[in-house]
Amino acid sequence: MDLIDVRRLQKSYETGEVQTGVLHGISFTIKKGEFVSIMGPSGSGKSTLLHILGFLDRPTKGEYYFDGQQAGAYTSQESAKIRNNRIGFVFQSFNLLPRISVLENVKLPLLYSDVPENEWDARAARAVEEVGLSHRMHFQPSQLSGGERQRVAIARALINDPDVIFADEPTGNLDSKSGTQVLELIDDLHNNGHTVILVTHETYTAEYADRVITLKDGLLESDRKIERRNHGGLLK
């Protein structure tokens, strides 16, 4: 079943009397359980597209269906609930609060969930354990390496067991070794049943996916299945 279905999606921004088009009629679908990379150079529209798919922004024209429902029909409050409960975000800049612990950072999405408060610590601890950071649970972000911070961000994205994980340039601030570890962790999440959409400008990073959608100048240039890179090798 299609989790994401976009039809003739357009996005433009107005600055005074100047209108700047970013997306120009993009259409594609993504099924539940897929691992898809969205590639393109800077300015191609890939981050704008991710923001629309993640309910952080709305298209100017076109239709977006999330799990069969028209996204434009949701109120702002309903969109916020979907963002928190059904979508996990991993950003290049980690977006961690600097003065609270790893555990407290991972718990943050639970503040707006229906999970009883007496379950928050246990659930957050499990998420931290999943990314291999139990020994750093009570550290602050400043005490962690870049790779460890991104793993904390992944644990936070997992806390509500989302339908889909959006990763926007997740290795952009990491050295190659830490970047590979983060990509292998994201790949493990996909193998465990999560839908993953990875935004990147790097071919090496995109090859962890099963499929690559390439954007250029706000248009869909190509959409192809690939032999994916997995834990150091290329697998069908």
N, C-alpha and C positions, 0 to 999 in steps of 0.2 A: 504494500500500500504506500502511496505517496505521502510523505510527511510534509514536504514543501513543494508547492506548485506556484510558479510565478508566470504571469501571462502579460506580455507586452509592457513590462515594467519600465516606467520613466521617472526620472528625478531631476528637478532643476531647482536652483536657488536664485532668489532675487536680492540684489543689493541696490537699493534705490530704484532706478528705472532699468537697471541692467539685469538681464536674466541669463544665468549660466547653466547650460545643460550638462549633466553628469552621466546619467544613464539614458539610453535611447531605444527603448522597446525590447528589453531582454525577456526571453521565455525559456524555462527549463523546469524539470522536476527532479526531486531527490527522494529516494525511497527510504523507509525506516531501515536502519542498520547499515547504510552506506557510509563510506569514508570518501569524502570529496574534497579536493583542493580547488580553491579559486585563485588563479594566477593572473598576473598582469603587472606592467610597470607602474611606477608612481603616476597618479593621475588617471588611471584607467577606469576607476569607479568601483574597485573591489571593496574598499572599506565602507563606502556609501551603501553598497549592496548588502554587506554584512549587517549594517545598522538597521536596514529595513527588515531583513530576515529575522533579526533578533529583537524586533519590536522597540528599537531605540529611535526609529524615525519612520515616517510614512512616505509612500511614493506619491509623486505628483499626479501620475496617471498609471493605468494598468491595474491588475489584480494580483493579490497575494493570498494564497490559501495555505493555512497552517493546520495540518491534520484534518483536512477536509472543510475547515471553517474559514470564511472570508475574514481576513485580518482587519480590514477596514471597518467591519461591523462592531468591533470591540470598543468599549469605552476606554478612557485612559486608565481607569482603575483596573479593568479586566486585563488590559495589556500589561500593566505592571505585575499583576498576579502571574500571568504566563511567563514573563521574564524571570520572575523569581523562582517559580516552581517547576517549570518545564524546560527552561533553557539555562545552560551553564556557559559562562564567558571566561575566556583566558586571554589576557591582553599582553602586548609586548612589554608594557611598563609595570606589570604585576598588579598595580593598584591595591597594595596592602596598606593598612593603617600602621604607621611607624611605631606608635607608643603602646601597642597592645601585643600580646603574645600570639604565637602561631595558632594556638587553640582558639583564642578569642577572634582572630581574623577569620578562621574557617567557620566559626559559628554565625557570622554576621547575617547570611541569608535566612537563617532560622528565625530572626527577629520578625520577619514578615510572612512566616509560614504558619501552617496549622499544626505543626509539631508541638506537643506539650513541652513546656520549658524544662521539666525534670528529665527530659530525654536528650537535651541539647548537648551536654558534655560528652555523653557516651557516643552519640552519633558523630560529633566532630572528631573525637578521638579515633573512631574507626576510619574516617576519611583521611586523617593524617597518617594513620598506619598504612592505608592503601598506597600512599605515595612514598612510603619508606622513610618517614620523618618522625617516628615516635620519639626518638632521642632528642629531637629539637622542639618538642611540643610547647615548652614553656619559655622558649627563646623569643626575642623580638626580631622583626625583620632585619634590623641593622646588624644583627649577629649572624646572619646567614649569607651564604654565597648567592650569586645570581641564579644559579640552577636550583638551589634549594628554595629560593623565593618563588620561582615559577612553579615548583611542585606544590608549594602552599596554595598558590592561586588555583592550581588544578584541583586540589583537595576541596577548596571552597566552591569551585564550580560543580563538584560532585555531590555536595552535601544534601541536596534535595532530590537526588537521583533523577536528573533531567532527561527528557526525551532526546535532546540534541545538545552537543557541545560545540560552541563556536570558538575557534582559536585564531586570534588576529595577530599574525607575525609573532608567534609565541617564542621563537628562538632569536628574535632580532637583537636582544641585548645580552646574548650569551656567547661564550666561547664555543668552539666546535664540539668539544667533549660534552659540556653541559647541555648544549643544544641537542646532540644525539640522544642523550639520556631522556630529555624531555619528550622528544619525538617518539622514542620507544615506549614511554609511559602512555602517551596519547594513543599510540597504536594498540597497546594492551587494552585500553578502555574500549576501543572499537571492537577488538576481538571478544570482549566481554558483553557485547551487544549494544553499545552506545552508537548513535548516529554522530558522526564527526564531520564538521565543515571547517577546513583549515585555509586561512587566507595567507598567501605568501607571494613573494616575488622571486623566490629561489627554486630552481628546478630540483635540486637535491632534496629540499624539504617537501616539495609537492609529490615526489615519488613514493612517499609513505602511503599515499592514498591509492584507491582503486580506480579513480576517475579524476580527470583534470578539466575544469572549465576555465578557459582563458578569455580574459576581457582585454579589449584594446579600444581606447577612446570612447568608452561608455557603451561599446557594442560587444556582443558575444562572438568572439573570433573563432573559437573551436570548443568542442565538448567531446572528450574521447576517453575510452577505457585505456588503462596502461598496465604494464607489468610493474608491480609496486615494490618499492624498497622496504624490506622488513628485517630489522635486527641485523643489518650489515649485508644482507643479500637481497637479490631480486627474486620475488616469488610471483607465480601466476595468481 
